[in-house]
């Protein structure tokens, strides 16, 4: 029987605490939480275990008719899509706001879905607030669940009833823990400056609007994980918020988004740096590339919006321009693409899988040293500060990223330009395309 993980969606107006409840259930801060209405704009998926069974929890954007209508309409579409795939729904209300007409409208719409519906009143963290629950029974519900998502009050009782109701309606096998599944899958993330088309690329890869795509910069604020299979490989796609320069970060939420993007880089195996091909490479792009390389992640540079580039410029010419701007990652492949037309979309993932092979490449010590002897014969070290500096042999310590230990009589005297020469020579011999190389120099005793 196929393994099924039931989906539970959290629905409610903005700022009632959906993301806080989402984080509380998952047991870690995956969603951004901030007292600003509308912070969660995309569907945010997370997996959790409850008494041996595994569930998928969905945090949705809030119903809101007062902010930008273009965004609001798309959020509503995302909520409807989430409800279709759900086996249970948490309708979250705010005890501080009381029952308002918009809550009643939402409840009536949810009730028509004929799915297990749990009316949960949040922020009930005192006896005084518990006395205010009476008005919520005007919805006509048999039971309310008073909770405090912030403090964890009442959440376990809610989960117990949800699990019982789902188990009555579904048969599903025990799945693997999300963390274990992540270890088995190749984790690929997409980063870049705002509005470069990261979410559009992910949408094109998935073939459906899994993320909200908007012309307004900064639409995606959380990191969104999606599991797919490509060329018989399990892949977790991580879409992230755009990285801005610090001087342009105003809202606290923007700060959180940058932190979330950095965490996504740290979680990933391969990072796709999305650059607007029409705007070209900026200093900020170079900084992001440095961040990715310094954390030992595989890197693919993706030039998006190729359909907007002036005619007459070839792909090879623009690739050369990119490498001139960010020479410190010249070992990385460059993919020219267009999320709008679908040009080379699958090539991004194909390239990522090739980079993953390079990240895991291990060179036998004998072969490595034969090549290294040729490298040092071609360009050797002379006397430095009156001392004859030698590198005796090399050994690959680990993979992900490829890391090499080189033993020398005076490792502290080896100049940086010679270290770069060794790295480039190793790449010429063994490849490592898209994979950063670590060289560690140690003293041979």
Protein Blocks (a to p, Z undefined) as FASTA:
>chain_A
ZZddddddddddehiopmmmmmmmnopafbccdfbehkambdcdddddeehiacdddddd
dddfkbcfklmmmmmmmmmmmmmmpcbdcddddfklopafklmmmmmmmmmnopacdddd
ehiabfklmmmmmmmmmnopabdcdddfknopoklmmmmmmmmmmmmmpccdddddfklm
mmmpccdddeddehiopmmmmmmmnopafbccdfbghkambdcdddddeehiacdddddd
ddddfklpmbfmlmmmmmmmmmmmmmpmbdcddddfknopafklmmmmmmmmmnopacdd
ddehklmpcghiafklmmmmmmmmmmmlmmbccddddfknopaklmmmmmmmmmmmmmmp
ccdfklmmmmmmmmmmmpccddeehiacddfbdcdfbghiaddddddfblmlpcfklmmm
mmmmmmmmnoonoiacdddddddZZ
